[in-house]
Amino acid sequence: QVQLVESGGGLVQPGGSLRLSCAASGSIFSINAMGWYRQVPGKERELVARMFRVGGSTNYADSVKGRFTISRDNAKNTVLLQMNSLKPEDTAVYYCNADTYSPMVGSYWGQGTQVTVSS
C-alpha cells in the first residue's frame, strides 16, 4: 500500500505562485514515478508533470513548460511542484499520482487539492 498526502493548494491571482507538496509512505520501492495531474469538470484529466523515482527523469505538459518545476526530496519521499506565472487556465483540482511497476497494482492517488487562479 502507498499513501499520498497533498498540501499547498489555494487561491492566487494571475501571475502568482504556489507550491504543491506530495508525501508518499508505504511501499516506496513499488513506485515507478510520481507526479501531478489536474482535472476540471467535464474535461479529461491531464498530466501536469512527472518525475521517475529512479534516475529523476521528468515530463511536463506543454502548457506548463517554463512555468512549473517538479522536484523531489528522496529522503522524505516527497515530490514538489513549484508553479510560477500562474494563469486562470491552471485552475483545477490537482492530484498527486504514484505509478507502480505492476499493472496488477496500478496507480495510487492523493486526495486532491484545489488550485484557483483568479483576479
C-alpha positions in Angstrom: 0.0 0.0 0.0 1.1 3.5 -0.8 -0.4 6.6 0.8 -0.2 10.0 -0.7 -0.8 13.2 1.2 -1.1 16.5 -0.7 -0.8 20.1 0.5 -0.3 23.6 -0.9 -3.3 24.4 -2.9 -5.2 27.6 -2.6 -6.3 30.8 -4.3 -3.8 33.0 -6.1 -4.0 35.9 -8.6 -2.8 35.5 -12.2 1.0 35.8 -12.3 1.3 34.5 -8.8 2.9 31.3 -7.5 2.0 28.2 -5.5 3.9 25.2 -4.4 2.3 21.8 -4.1 3.7 19.0 -2.0 3.0 15.3 -2.0 4.4 13.0 0.6 4.4 9.2 -0.1 4.5 6.5 2.5 4.3 2.7 2.4 5.8 0.5 -0.3 8.0 3.2 -1.8 10.1 0.8 -3.9 6.9 -0.2 -5.8 6.7 3.3 -7.2 8.0 3.9 -10.8 7.2 7.6 -11.0 5.4 10.3 -9.0 3.8 13.4 -10.4 0.8 15.7 -10.7 -2.4 15.5 -12.7 -5.1 18.1 -12.9 -8.8 17.9 -13.8 -11.7 20.3 -14.2 -15.4 19.2 -14.5 -16.2 17.9 -18.0 -12.7 17.7 -19.1 -10.1 15.0 -19.4 -7.6 14.5 -16.6 -4.2 15.6 -17.9 -0.6 15.0 -16.8 1.0 18.2 -15.5 4.4 16.9 -14.5 6.1 13.7 -13.6 9.4 12.5 -12.2 10.7 9.0 -12.1 11.8 7.7 -8.7 15.0 6.2 -10.1 17.0 8.5 -12.2 14.9 11.6 -11.8 13.8 12.0 -15.5 10.9 14.4 -15.9 8.0 15.0 -18.2 5.9 18.2 -18.4 2.7 19.2 -20.2 3.5 21.6 -23.0 1.1 24.1 -21.3 3.3 24.4 -18.2 6.8 24.1 -19.5 8.9 27.1 -18.4 6.4 27.9 -15.6 6.2 24.8 -13.5 9.1 22.8 -12.0 8.8 19.4 -10.4 11.4 18.3 -7.8 11.9 15.8 -5.1 13.3 15.0 -1.7 14.1 11.3 -1.7 14.8 11.2 2.0 11.3 12.4 2.7 9.7 10.5 -0.2 8.2 13.8 -1.2 7.6 15.4 -4.6 7.1 19.1 -5.1 5.5 21.2 -7.8 6.6 24.8 -8.0 4.0 26.7 -10.0 5.0 30.2 -11.2 3.4 32.7 -13.5 0.0 31.1 -12.9 -2.8 31.6 -15.3 -6.6 31.2 -15.0 -6.3 28.2 -17.2 -4.3 26.5 -14.5 -7.4 26.4 -12.3 -8.2 22.8 -11.5 -8.1 20.1 -8.8 -4.6 18.8 -8.7 -4.0 15.2 -7.8 -0.7 13.6 -6.8 -0.1 10.3 -8.5 2.2 7.4 -7.8 2.6 5.0 -10.7 3.8 1.5 -9.8 5.8 -1.0 -11.8 2.9 -3.5 -11.7 -0.2 -3.4 -13.9 -1.9 -5.5 -11.3 -1.4 -2.8 -8.7 -1.8 0.2 -10.9 -1.6 3.7 -9.5 -2.2 5.5 -6.3 -3.8 8.9 -5.9 -3.7 11.7 -3.4 -6.9 13.3 -2.1 -6.7 16.3 -4.5 -6.1 19.9 -3.8 -7.9 22.9 -5.4 -5.8 25.4 -7.2 -7.8 28.5 -8.2 -6.2 31.3 -10.3 -8.4 34.3 -10.4 -8.3 38.1 -10.2 
